[in-house]
């Protein structure tokens, strides 16, 4: 390959031309399609919102009309003349019963309103509906009373209000809407007022039902002629809405509006009721409307893939000229194996395209990296084997045998024949356990070995050393590496006798919620902060090494136990070093349950 000639890029030759042309066509088509479909969707959604808003207005007007017709029918009935004939309510039981019957008849089975109230101007009120009674009222509590006397008999609608004064026993507060109208006698004199009351969830039933039925329902707002928000009526304290009553209205065509608060483009439809003078606003974010168009763009991405496949087929003829070097490279890959990683590459790609040369260089680098990784793995395995062998052969301190033999001599001199026999048997079993070739044993076997070891130490220290072993029977069958617990016990004795005797060693095995564990506690002065920091630092450094560290006999102890237990358990290992509340040293090793089934099995033993 000439140094002065820069080889052509396959990407430039094959893909730039074909992908640029096809990509440009697809991009133009996608933009045109998105714009075209977006305009259609927005137009359709605007029309749907206009129809929906008109439907909400008509159905809500019907609900208000029920309240209005109820008040009109009561006002024009003879019963109202009897009640308010003398400018004040007739509060007799007969009048109350007659008025209640009248309201029930006018209200009908459909229950147009929940409550009908008649007021005179002397502070009396007659109630029929949820509450049926007569009572007194204070004029100051009814600010609308003076207002309706100025309307000439026209209706006035309240804003939604939340109250429990109409609640039946066992029910709470509700949102209500009231319609007020002044009453006149046959001579045209104002003699009182009528209030019809309806629950807001009934008045706005059509809107509420639509919102509940549709996942992507538009936001709906209703304002009265004073700009007060009528719906939604149950707005939590502190929550505010953008005031759409100030947006320019186009009731016929709807509008597209940029909301300065949400920073979103929205489609808005308006409808103004000539009956209630309420303004209905329906708002839908354009992002929701354009969801189908965006889904289609994803479909176009799939089409793009198909077209790219066509480009590949077109370039097939040109790729035939690359067959020879590619086949040579494929043969090199086929012949590569674990046994040939160190073999020098015998392929040289002299071709006018640089991609194959770069690919070959990357492949050769991968081979070298893989060879390095395999060498490191083999070294790690060797280190692991040496560590295990060292743990099996050198765990017991030679001083232990010296001291144990000295104890045997002392027992023999005191003519304690039975103790000598027991001591020798224990030493024999300890030696047999140490020299056993099995790498994995049960907790029960390891604890049996530890008990014999502690017995020998007890013979040496006599009353100065006490020990206690309490192992849950359910974990005695658990598998652990051989000589895992004894080094911890040995260290506990070694560092636990730095205080005044008697000394104590406690071994406790138990099952917790998601793991089993064995605690080894001494009666010494515990771990200092510096010692814990040093130990965990050694653990961390040992874990970063490839394979297990090649420790010496004097340096094994806790580090060796930690590494072998980590190697055996992996991420389910439990290993802790800490001090008890009384300041004694405590070492905990255990294992998490791998599955729920294993957890239940351990607990059920």
Secondary structure, DSSP 8 states (H G I E B T S, - for coil): --SSS--B-HIIIIIIHHHHHHHHHHHHHHHHHHHHHHHHHHHHHHHHHHHHHHHHHHHHHHHHHHHHHHHHHHHTSHHHHHHHTTSS----HHHHHHHHHHHHHHHTTTTS-SEEEEE-TTSEEEEEESS-EEEE--GGG-THHHHHTTTTT--EE---EEESTT--TT---EEEEEEEEEEE-TTS-EEEEEEEEEEHHHHTHHHHHHHHH-TT--EEEEE-TTS-EEES----TT-----GGGS---TTT-EEEEETTTTEEEEEEEEE-TTT--EEEEEEEHHHHTHHHHHHHHHHHHHHHHHHHHHHHHTHHHHGGGHHHHHHHHHHHHT--GGGTTS--------SBHHHHHHHHHHHHHHHHHHHHHHHHHHHHHHHHHHHHHHHHH-S-HHHHHHHHHHHHHHHHTT-HHHHHHHHHHHHHHHHHHT---SEEEHHHHHHHHHHHHHHHHHHHGGGEEEEEEE-GGGTT-EEETTSSHHHHHHHHHHHTSSSS-EEEEEEEEE-SSEEEEEEEESS----HHHHHHHHHHHHHHHHSSS-----GGG-HHHHHHHHHHHHHGGGEEEEEEE-TTS-EEEEEEEE-SSHHHHHHHHT-
